[in-house]
């Protein structure tokens, strides 16, 4: 069974990171995928049946064969649209990592400030504070 993107974009698809490592591939052997990755990293011209679109620090590539339609403007636009969605998903994941790291840092900062001493001279008691609730 072929991958749905391979059926839409050509006969095979692959995802390559910025270092030339093949992250995922469908309907293409490892040697063929590695060769396309090497060409992309080296900046070489790709074969006429290969189309690649940038996804941030990597590429989404599609390969056609004699039994799939040649890459016309519709196929180019579709590949670019999927690449844009993939790029947005990767950026969203990276943003979520930054938010999680910032939240953890702020939690540590508040805990450190509370450890320094009471905020006022009045007697008080400490309660755990969940910053995620306060931030909303």
Secondary structure, DSSP 8 states (H G I E B T S, - for coil): ---HHHHHHSSEEEEEETTS-EEEEESS-HHHHHHHHHHHHHT----TTEEEEE-SSEEEEEE--TTS----HHHHHHHHHHHHHHHHHHHHHHHHHHHHHHHHHHHHHHHHHHHH--SSSS--------HHHHH-
